[in-house]
Each structure stands twice: as C-alpha cells, then as structure tokens.
Amino acid sequence: MLWRAYALLSHGGDRIGLGFMGFGSWRIPSHSSACRKADDVVKVLEEADTAIWSANALSACAETGLLTRLAQPVTVEELSADLSLQHALVRSLLGVLTSFGFVVWDHDRAQASPALMPFTSREGAETFKAALRAPLLQAEDFRRRMNTGNLRLDGWSHTDDAIIEAQGALTRHWTTRALPKLKFLPGLVPRLDRPGAALLDVGAGAAGLSIALCRHFPHLSAVALEPAPHPAELGEKHVREAGLAGRIAVRRERVESLQDEQAFDLAFLPQMFLPDTVIEEALHRIFRSLRPGGWLLVAVLPHEGQGIVSAVNRLKNLLWGGNTRDVMQIKPLLEAAGFDPVIRAPGRQALRMVCARRPNLRDPP
C-alpha cells in the first residue's frame, strides 16, 4: 500500500521484503524484570551485535555491486576479480546472504534466490541499499550527537545527502510498487486519472513520492511541501532530472501555513515529523486544501505496548518531532478537523496508515 511505500526514515526490513532476515527477532526476555539475569542482558547484546553486523554486511553487498552480479550464476573467483575484493571477503559476504536464504548454490556457483532476485536489478539494488543506509546513518548520527551533548529534540533536521537520497530512492520505488493498492480507497484512482488531478505531498524531502505518482498518473500534478532548504534543493534537482518540472512544484512552505483551498485530490502527511503545537492546525489546513471526496493518508509509527518495536518507535517519534502521538491520538484529531470516514488501514507493525476522507458534497448527512 502507499503507506508501505512511504518509509522515509523508518526503513525497516519488513518494508523491503526482508522482514524474515531476523533483524527484529532480538528482544529483551519477556519474563518479569525481577527474574532477569545478567546472562539475559548479555544475550540481548550478542543479538544486537549480530543484527548490526548483518545490516552492515548486507549494505556492503549492495554498495560493492555484489548484489547485482548475483542475477546470474557466478563463482567466488569471478566475483573477486570483477569487484576487486579478496576471495575470503567475497565468500564471507556470500555466507551472510546464504544464511538468510538469499543465495542458492549450484556446486561452486552462487545465484540470488527467487526472493532476492528482484533486488539484483539496478533499481532493486538501490532500494536494498537505501533501506539499510538510512537507518544506519541516522543511528550513527544519533549516537554521535548524544555523545557530544548536541542532541536537541527539535525534529528531523538532517542535511546529509546520503540520508536524504536514501529516503527518496526508497520512497520512489515502493510508491511505484504500492500503486495498485490505491484502488481500495473509494473514488481515488478515477480522480487521479482525470485531467487537473492534484497531489499534496507534505514533508516531501527528495520528492520521491511526488515523482512516482506523477509518472504513473499522466494528468496528475503535485505540490511538494518541503520547508528545509537542503532537502528542497535535492527535491527540485530530482524533479528536473525526471522531466517533471512542469508538473511538480517544490514549495518551501510549512503545512500549517498552507493557504490552498479545494485544490487537491490526495494528500500525504507523515505526521511523526510535526510537533504537537502545529498538528491540529496542519490537519485543518489540509482538510481545507482537499477537494470534496479527496483523501488524506497519514503515516503513523505505532508504539502500543512495551515490546522493542514500540519502544524504538517511541524514540523515533520523539527524535523526529512528533512527540508520542499514536493511532489512537491522531484519529480524533482527524475527526475534529472534519474528516469522515477515518479508517485505520491494515499494515505491518513498523508503520501504519490512517486514511481519512473529506466528505463529498453529495454524501448523505
């Protein structure tokens, strides 16, 4: 679904078809704190070590070009020569891929398994790389700022090209893959197919979502709101390179200042980046900007309960500016802004979408 396309900073394995790799399997033992032992702590640390090294090894497979070479059967010697890497290193990287079921062997030749094969194309490898680079780079930035005392809870403010580009690449790829799911929102696809159709992309970053949707819907235009100067510059660059400068306008504007009225058929809001002080005003502005019958998709990082995924999502929400809002907090805010219906779409635990519609003028009271 579109909500699975918009990973932004939340690039977890389950959003790129890699959820079974085991990154999410390590967790604190479920028994009570009083019963835990030092060995339980050591076990968690060991599993964290494995997860960190696995993520970096998989990233290296994409970064070096090894991933794309696995589209065809190939020997370790051939990979070593092609990639200018030592035999032992190539064999170790292949061992990591094999352990996840990503590589199959025929005697001395390795090839991507059917599950991994889509990621051996250039675009697929870029997605694979982006899905790993974004969290690795951001986690390192978080650790560095904590250690230097420079961490501020003032929202997402990265200026690193690598992080921004990783987000854009992942968003473009998975928006394209998710497009067939839009048909489940009543009336939306016919609207996007019409001349004059318009999209509002809030917090657009490198404009990946706007580019993907405009490529798919030839009559669609987009306003991509990105107040941060550097991401906006990269977004404009990608729009020009995509040949869509006449259809996508990157505006350095905050959503709570939006003045458009009944201008858009679809809006996207990653609400985890908006502070509590502006979220209500932002929803009212978006409601006013939608045409009657238009849809708003609101991305939410769920954090119910005490599990590790919920705990990490609470940390992300806090770091990215969205405080601790969850699905249960955003739904009444949407209803108060006038949206009806407000539907929590099915989705995986790492990212959920709330779908909200501005009532059509013809809808019964």
Order of alpha helices (4+ residues) and beta strands (2+ residues): alpha-alpha-alpha-beta-alpha-alpha-beta-beta-alpha-alpha-alpha-beta-alpha-beta-alpha-beta-beta-alpha-beta-alpha-alpha-beta-beta
